[in-house]
Amino acid sequence: MHSHPLAARAIALLLLLQGGVVFSDDAGGGAGNKVAGETSSGPVFVKEPPNRVDFSNTTGAVVECLAKGNPQPDIIWVRAADGTAVGDVPGLRQVLANGNLVFTPFRAEDYRQEVHAQVYACLAKNTEGSITSRDVNVRAGNHHNDTSVGCASRERGNIESV
């Protein structure tokens, strides 16, 4: 039996989506090999964001969200309260193509409650369905040299520094 090159690529893609390893660009498909290369699946979180993200305005933060499915799900960050998609806010917040939500370091006077004290959720969706993460409570603290009451806690949650 003759194996079609597109079928071999579909098999390789399916293996990659399932976390497998492909050693060749064209995985040979011998006679009798039946692979569900056309099988679709709804999104499943590979890395769900934490419930709480506390960070300093001097460090910023990266909140990761990663999902798999077939076709590969789109990642959309939303406000948990109303499901409204959030986008980039220049100098303060970026939504990256890889699904990460990035809070860049900022000056204390650039603090914005609607960005830095917000409850977000990660939405992963494809043609087979959608899933929403747990609520992600984001809180940025302004850290500066004076000792006024306005300075927030220096605790840090499960985040990576930018």
PyMOL commands that set and color helices and strands:
alter all, ss='L'
color gray80, all
select helices_A, chain A and resi 5-17+108-110+113-116
alter helices_A, ss='H'
color red, helices_A
select strands_A, chain A and resi 41-47+52-56+61-63+66-70+74-79+93-95+101-103+117-126+129-132+136-141
alter strands_A, ss='S'
color yellow, strands_A
deselect
rebuild
show_as cartoon
